[in-house]
Amino acid sequence: MKKIAIFPGSFDPFTKGHHDIVLRSLALFDEVIIGIGYNSTKKNRYFDIDLMVEKIEEVYKDMPRVSVVVYNELTSTLAKKYEAQFLVRGLRNTTDFEYENTISQMNRYLNGELDTVFLITSPQYAAISSTVIREVHRYGGDVDEFLPYSL
């Protein structure tokens, strides 16, 4: 059976840390689907979702085992739709773990076939967060060194 993983997130923006998680996931799974979701707790996106799809697809254009989808439903429902058995999540610290563990438990409750795999962020990316990148960009700072593409 093909091992399919979904890497869900708002990816606002998609960072080198996210890219690292995707590359490392390819060693574990046959296919990785990057799911750009609409997060109900975040009012508005900073970066246009179509721009993020374009930039992420550009990064993986030569990697047929990676695809990008946009979704506006429960992640557990998305996983069923694509017959994914795994979710992949990156953890930078214990705060991330507390948050992600709760979500993982709910996803497992909603879809008993779904396991979450946590990958610890590589040290060189641990300080990178989409929130910080948005703030730097908002005030005119150069963020390209934190992204696997140019804005």
N, C-alpha and C positions, 0 to 999 in steps of 0.2 A: 504494500500500500504506500502511495506517495505521501510523504510527510510535508504538510503544508502549514506554514505559520503566518499569522497576521501580526504586523507591527503597527499597532494603532496609536494615534496621537493627533493633536491639533497641528503640530509641526508648523508653528507660527513664529519663527521660520524653522525649516529643517536644517539642523546643524551638523558639523563634523562629528559630534558625539553620536547623533542619530545614525549618520553614515557608518560609523564604526560598528554600531550594533547590527546594522543590516549585513555588513561584510562578515562579521563573526557568526551571524545566524546562518549564513549560507553553508558553513561547515557542519551545521546540525540538521538542516532541513533541505528538502528537494526544491521547495519554492517558498519565497517570502513575498507577501503582499503587504505593501505599505498602505495602510488605511488612514486617510486624512478625514478625521471626523469633525463634526460640528459639536463643540463642547458647550452644553447648556449653561455651565457656570461662567463662561466667558462671553461677555456681551457682544463684542465685535472683534473680528480679526484685524490685526494690524497689516499683515501682508495678504493680498488678494489670494484666495484659494486656487484660482486658475493659474496664477503665476507660480504658486508652489508646486502644483501638478507639473507644469511645464519644466521648472527647474529640476525637480526630482527625476522626472522621466529622462531629462538630458543627462543626468549623472549616471543612470543605469541603462542607457540606450544600447550598450553592448553586453548587457547581462540579462539574457532571456529568462532567467529564474527569478527575476525581481520585477514586480508590477506595482502600479499605483492605482488606487481606487479612492473615490470620495464617497462618504456615507453619512447618512443622517438617521441612524437607528441604533439600537443597542449593539455593542461590539459582539456580544454572544450571538445575536441574530446574523450579523455579517459573517461570522465564522461558519455558521450553519450553511449560509448561502454559498460559500466558497469551499465547503467541506474541509475547512481547516480544523486541525486537532489541537493546535497550539497558538497561544499568544506569546509574543516576545515583548519584554519590557526591560529597559535599562534602569539601573539603580545607581545614583550618585552617592547616596548617603542613607542614614537610618530614617530620616524624615521621608524620603522617597519610599523606603520599604514599608513604613506604616501606612502610607496612602495606598500604595500599589497592592499590598496584601489584602486590604479591605475590598478593593475592586476585584481582585483575583477570586476571592471567596464568592462574591456575588456572581461573577461570570460562571464559575463552576456550578453554582446553584441553578442558574438559568440554562446552562448547557452542560450537562454531566459528562460530556465527551471532551470537554475543553480543558486543557492544562495550560497554566501560565509558566513560562520559563523566564527567570530573572537572570540577566547578565549584568555583572558589575561593570560600571563604566571604566574604560581605560583611564589611567591616571592623568594623561595629558589633556583629557576632555572633561574632567570632573568639575571644573569651575565654569564650564560653559552651560548657560541655560538660555532658552528662547526668550525668557522674560528680560534678562540682562541685555541680550542682543537687541531686542526691540527698543529698550531705553537708549542704548548707545546710538542706534540708527535714528531714532526719533530726534535726537539732538545733534545730528550731523556727523557722528563719529563713523569711522571706517570699520565695517564688520566683516569684510570679505575673508579675512584670515580665519574666521570661525565657521565659515560656510564652505561646503564642497562645490560651490558654484559661485559665480559673480552676480551681484544684483545690478 
